[in-house]
Amino acid sequence: MSAADEPGDVPAAPLLTIRVSRDGGRSYGPPVTVTPEDKPEPMATSQWPPCRCPQHR
């Protein structure tokens, strides 16, 4: 029996589910879901999109 099957346990609701198109909306990649168990880190700054260069990682 998994942890979600135990009495009283409710599976965590997704925080975000997203599908990304890289061709102008003609097709989409598979859905990616973020849940609380993934422990997403908050953004360090409000800069968007976040810089991924080696200097700012």
DSSP file (Angstrom, degrees, kcal/mol; ACC not computed):
  #  RESIDUE AA STRUCTURE BP1 BP2  ACC     N-H-->O    O-->H-N    N-H-->O    O-->H-N    TCO  KAPPA ALPHA  PHI   PSI    X-CA   Y-CA   Z-CA
    1    1 A M              0   0    0      0, 0.0     2,-0.1     0, 0.0     5,-0.0   0.000 360.0 360.0 360.0 129.9    0.0    0.0    0.0
    2    2 A S    >   -     0   0    0      1,-0.1     3,-1.3     4,-0.0     4,-0.5  -0.326 360.0-103.6 -81.2 167.9    1.4    3.4   -1.0
    3    3 A A  G >  S+     0   0    0      1,-0.3     3,-0.9     2,-0.2     6,-0.1   0.840 121.9  55.6 -60.8 -34.3    1.4    6.4    1.3
    4    4 A A  G 3  S+     0   0    0      1,-0.2    -1,-0.3     4,-0.0     4,-0.1   0.694 101.8  59.2 -73.0 -17.3   -1.5    8.0   -0.7
    5    5 A D  G <  S+     0   0    0     -3,-1.3    -1,-0.2     5,-0.1    -2,-0.2   0.565  80.1 107.2 -87.8  -9.2   -3.6    4.8    0.0
    6    6 A E  S X  S-     0   0    0     -3,-0.9     3,-1.8    -4,-0.5    -4,-0.0  -0.407  85.8 -92.8 -70.4 145.3   -3.4    5.1    3.8
    7    7 A P  T 3  S+     0   0    0      0, 0.0    -1,-0.1     0, 0.0     3,-0.1  -0.300 110.4  16.5 -58.5 136.7   -6.6    6.2    5.5
    8    8 A G  T 3  S+     0   0    0      1,-0.3     2,-0.4    -3,-0.1    -2,-0.1   0.211  95.1 120.7  87.0 -16.4   -6.8    9.9    6.0
    9    9 A D    <   -     0   0    0     -3,-1.8    -1,-0.3    -6,-0.1     0, 0.0  -0.686  43.9-165.7 -84.5 131.9   -4.0   10.7    3.5
   10   10 A V        -     0   0    0     -2,-0.4     3,-0.1    -3,-0.1    -5,-0.1  -0.970  26.2-115.0-115.6 127.4   -5.0   12.9    0.7
   11   11 A P        -     0   0    0      0, 0.0     2,-0.1     0, 0.0    -7,-0.0  -0.306  40.5-100.1 -60.0 144.4   -2.6   13.2   -2.3
   12   12 A A        -     0   0    0      1,-0.1     3,-0.1    23,-0.0    25,-0.0  -0.417  35.6-121.0 -67.2 136.3   -1.1   16.6   -2.7
   13   13 A A        -     0   0    0     -2,-0.1    -1,-0.1     1,-0.1     2,-0.0  -0.510  35.8 -97.6 -74.2 145.4   -2.8   18.7   -5.4
   14   14 A P        -     0   0    0      0, 0.0    21,-0.3     0, 0.0     3,-0.1  -0.356  22.6-155.6 -62.8 142.1   -0.6   19.9   -8.2
   15   15 A L  S    S+     0   0    0     19,-3.0     2,-0.3     1,-0.3    20,-0.2   0.800  78.9   0.2 -82.2 -33.4    0.8   23.4   -7.8
   16   16 A L  E     -A   34   0A   0     18,-1.5    18,-3.0     2,-0.0     2,-0.4  -0.969  54.9-171.6-158.3 136.5    1.3   23.8  -11.6
   17   17 A T  E     +A   33   0A   0     -2,-0.3     2,-0.3    16,-0.2    16,-0.2  -0.997  22.1 172.0-129.6 128.9    0.7   21.8  -14.7
   18   18 A I  E     -A   32   0A   0     14,-2.3    14,-2.6    -2,-0.4     2,-0.4  -0.988  24.0-161.7-141.2 145.5    2.1   23.1  -18.0
   19   19 A R        -     0   0    0     -2,-0.3     2,-0.4    12,-0.2    -2,-0.0  -0.996  20.8-148.1-123.4 133.8    2.5   22.0  -21.6
   20   20 A V        -     0   0    0     -2,-0.4     9,-2.5    10,-0.4     2,-0.5  -0.856   5.0-156.8-109.8 135.0    5.0   23.9  -23.8
   21   21 A S        +     0   0    0     -2,-0.4     3,-0.2     7,-0.2     7,-0.2  -0.914  11.5 179.4-105.7 134.3    4.8   24.6  -27.5
   22   22 A R  S    S+     0   0    0     -2,-0.5    -1,-0.1     5,-0.3     6,-0.1   0.228  76.9  57.9-114.4  11.0    8.0   25.3  -29.4
   23   23 A D  S >  S-     0   0    0      4,-0.5     3,-0.7     0, 0.0    -1,-0.1  -0.076 123.6 -82.6-133.5  36.1    6.4   25.7  -32.8
   24   24 A G  T 3  S-     0   0    0      1,-0.2    -2,-0.0    -3,-0.2    -3,-0.0   0.724  88.8 -53.6  74.9  21.9    3.8   28.4  -32.4
   25   25 A G  T 3  S+     0   0    0      2,-0.4    -1,-0.2     0, 0.0     3,-0.1   0.502 106.1 116.5  93.6   4.1    1.1   26.3  -30.9
   26   26 A R  S <  S+     0   0    0     -3,-0.7     2,-0.3     1,-0.2    -2,-0.1   0.857  88.3   3.7 -73.6 -33.4    0.9   23.6  -33.6
   27   27 A S        -     0   0    0      0, 0.0    -4,-0.5     0, 0.0    -2,-0.4  -0.968  69.1-146.5-146.8 162.2    2.0   20.9  -31.2
   28   28 A Y        -     0   0    0     -2,-0.3    -7,-0.2    -7,-0.2    -9,-0.0  -0.948  16.0-121.6-132.3 149.3    2.8   20.6  -27.5
   29   29 A G        -     0   0    0     -9,-2.5     3,-0.1    -2,-0.3    -1,-0.0  -0.181  53.2 -68.6 -75.5 177.9    5.2   18.6  -25.4
   30   30 A P        -     0   0    0      0, 0.0   -10,-0.4     0, 0.0    -1,-0.2  -0.313  61.6 -91.4 -68.1 153.8    4.0   16.3  -22.6
   31   31 A P        -     0   0    0      0, 0.0     2,-0.5     0, 0.0   -12,-0.2  -0.419  36.3-155.9 -65.9 139.3    2.4   17.9  -19.5
   32   32 A V  E     -A   18   0A   0    -14,-2.6   -14,-2.3    -2,-0.1     2,-0.4  -0.982   9.7-162.6-116.4 127.0    4.9   18.7  -16.7
   33   33 A T  E     -A   17   0A   0     -2,-0.5     2,-0.5   -16,-0.2   -16,-0.2  -0.921   7.7-158.0-116.1 135.2    3.4   18.8  -13.2
   34   34 A V  E     -A   16   0A   0    -18,-3.0   -19,-3.0    -2,-0.4   -18,-1.5  -0.952  16.8-178.2-110.1 126.6    4.9   20.4  -10.1
   35   35 A T    >   -     0   0    0     -2,-0.5     3,-1.5   -21,-0.3     4,-0.4  -0.760  43.2-103.7-117.6 165.8    3.7   19.2   -6.7
   36   36 A P  G >  S+     0   0    0      0, 0.0     3,-1.5     0, 0.0    -1,-0.0   0.813 119.1  64.7 -59.1 -28.9    4.5   20.2   -3.1
   37   37 A E  G 3  S+     0   0    0      1,-0.3    -3,-0.0     2,-0.1     0, 0.0   0.761  91.1  64.7 -65.7 -23.1    6.6   17.0   -2.8
   38   38 A D  G <  S-     0   0    0     -3,-1.5    -1,-0.3     2,-0.0    -4,-0.0   0.656  98.8-142.8 -71.5 -14.6    8.9   18.4   -5.5
   39   39 A K    <   -     0   0    0     -3,-1.5    -2,-0.1    -4,-0.4     2,-0.1   0.953  17.1-151.5  50.2  61.8    9.9   21.2   -3.1
   40   40 A P        -     0   0    0      0, 0.0    -1,-0.1     0, 0.0    -6,-0.0  -0.373   9.9-126.3 -63.9 138.5   10.1   23.9   -5.7
   41   41 A E        -     0   0    0      1,-0.1     3,-0.1    -2,-0.1     2,-0.0  -0.657  23.2-115.6 -85.0 139.2   12.5   26.7   -4.7
   42   42 A P        -     0   0    0      0, 0.0     2,-0.1     0, 0.0    -1,-0.1  -0.358  40.7 -91.8 -68.0 154.8   11.3   30.2   -4.8
   43   43 A M        -     0   0    0      1,-0.1     3,-0.0    -2,-0.0     0, 0.0  -0.422  25.6-141.3 -66.5 142.0   12.9   32.6   -7.3
   44   44 A A  S    S+     0   0    0     -2,-0.1     2,-0.3    -3,-0.1    -1,-0.1   0.797  83.4  13.1 -74.9 -28.9   15.8   34.5   -5.9
   45   45 A T  S    S-     0   0    0      2,-0.2    -2,-0.0     1,-0.0    -1,-0.0  -0.851  75.1-115.3-137.4 172.9   14.8   37.7   -7.7
   46   46 A S  S    S+     0   0    0     -2,-0.3     2,-0.2     2,-0.0    -3,-0.0   0.350  72.1 126.6 -92.1   6.4   11.8   39.0   -9.6
   47   47 A Q        -     0   0    0      4,-0.0    -2,-0.2     2,-0.0    -3,-0.1  -0.445  56.7-128.4 -64.4 131.0   13.8   39.1  -12.8
   48   48 A W  S    S+     0   0    0      1,-0.2    -2,-0.0    -2,-0.2     3,-0.0  -0.997  88.0  27.6-135.3 132.8   11.9   37.3  -15.6
   49   49 A P  S    S-     0   0    0      0, 0.0    -1,-0.2     0, 0.0     2,-0.1   0.593 101.8-119.4 -73.5 154.0   13.0   35.2  -17.3
   50   50 A P        -     0   0    0      0, 0.0     2,-0.2     0, 0.0    -2,-0.1  -0.370  28.9-111.7 -63.8 137.0   15.5   34.0  -14.7
   51   51 A C        -     0   0    0      1,-0.1    -4,-0.0     5,-0.1     0, 0.0  -0.507  30.4-175.0 -71.2 132.6   19.1   34.4  -16.0
   52   52 A R        +     0   0    0     -2,-0.2    -1,-0.1    -3,-0.1     5,-0.1   0.218  39.5 125.0-112.3  11.8   20.8   31.0  -16.5
   53   53 A C  S >  S-     0   0    0      1,-0.1     3,-1.0     3,-0.1     4,-0.4  -0.345  75.1-109.4 -71.3 157.4   24.2   32.2  -17.5
   54   54 A P  G >  S+     0   0    0      0, 0.0     3,-0.6     0, 0.0    -1,-0.1   0.807 116.0  57.9 -57.0 -31.7   27.2   30.8  -15.4
   55   55 A Q  G 3  S+     0   0    0      1,-0.2    -4,-0.0     2,-0.1    -3,-0.0   0.845 113.0  37.1 -68.8 -32.7   27.7   34.2  -13.7
   56   56 A H  G <         0   0    0     -3,-1.0    -1,-0.2     1,-0.2    -5,-0.1   0.223 360.0 360.0-108.2  14.2   24.2   34.4  -12.3
   57   57 A R    <         0   0    0     -3,-0.6    -1,-0.2    -4,-0.4    -2,-0.1   0.491 360.0 360.0 -74.7 360.0   23.4   30.8  -11.3
